């Protein structure tokens, strides 16, 4: 599986990611208990980890941890914008 995903072009990986997120939305629609923000966050984090694992990387390579105060502000603004 690692080599299959690793050899795909980037646009196809993004398309596959969103197809799987859409499938998760249908699953959450069929099971009302799963229709929650934490479910979608878990699915997207798991998919991100799987795609990174296929390329031999970890979640740390995303550089998600802010290092200075302007990065924290950008993270906050992005989170609020995403929620809206």
C-alpha positions, 0 to 999 in steps of 0.5 A: 500500500505504501508504494501505491499511494506514494506513486500517485500524483498529488492531485489524485491523493487530494481527490482520494482524501476528499472522497474518503471524507465524503464517505465519512460524511455518509457514514455519519449520516447513517449513524447519527451518533457519529455526526459530530465535529470530533468524528470528522476531525478524527477521520481527517487526522487519521487520513492525514497520518495514513498519507504521511505514513505512506510517504515515510513521514510523521505528523511532526513534518507538517510543522504544526506547532507554532513557534512565535506569537505571530504563528499562534495568531495565524493558527487562531485566525485560521481555526476561527475562519475554518469554524465559520 
